[in-house]
Amino acid sequence: MTTHYDKWKTFAPLGLIGTGLGASLIGHAATMKAKGAPTWTWIAAGTVSLAVFNAGLCVFGEAVKHRTLHELGQE
């Protein structure tokens, strides 16, 4: 069985990457809107970017949970 520490080592970087990617995509969607792209394109890009950003936060939250459980198990 995978320990909490091993799960934390996997989820933490993935969560940070997902959050960063989502934030970058949000900026891209905002730039599309500012440049006058068709409404449906920047709305679709914004929706996808928010989904990626929130997924990254969820994965990072899972990493925090596993790190906490690991630390509590050390005591």
N, C-alpha and C positions, 0 to 999 in steps of 0.2 A: 504494500500500500504506500502511496506517495505521502510524504510527510507534509505538514503545513508549510514548513520552510521551503520545500521544493516547489510547492504551488505558488508561494509568494514570489520566488525567483522567476517563475514563468509569467505570472499575471502582472506584476509591477511594470516591467518594461513594455509589455503589450498594451497595458492601459495607458501608459504615458505616450506611446506611439499613436494609439488611437485618438487620444485627446488632442494631441498636437496636429495630427492629420485633419481631424474634424475642424479645429480652429482655422487651419490654413484654408480649408475648403469653404468655410464661412466667409473668409476674406475674399476668396475668388468669386463667390456668388454675389457679394456686395459690389465687387468691381464690375461684374457683368451688368448689374442693375444700373450702376452709375454711368456705364458706357452706352446705355440705351438698348441692351439686348432685348429680344422679345420676352414678354412677361413670363410665359410658360417655361422658358429656359432657366431664368434665374430663380424662379420659384422651385423648379425641380432640383436644381443644384443646391439651393438652400435647404430644402427638405432632406436631401441625402446627406448634406454636410452636418446638419443637426443630429441626424440618426447616428452618424459615425462618431460625432463628438460625445453624445450621450452613451453610446456603447463603450467608448473608451473610459468614461467616468465609471460606468458599471464594472468594468473589468478591473480598474484600479481600486474601486471600493472592495471588490472581492479579494484583491491582494492585501489590502489593509486588514481585512477580517482574518485572513490566514496568518499574517504576521502577528496579529494580536493573540490568536490562539497558540501560535508557536511560543511567544513570549510567556504566556500564562502557563504553558506546559513546562517551561524551564524552571519555574519556581518550586 
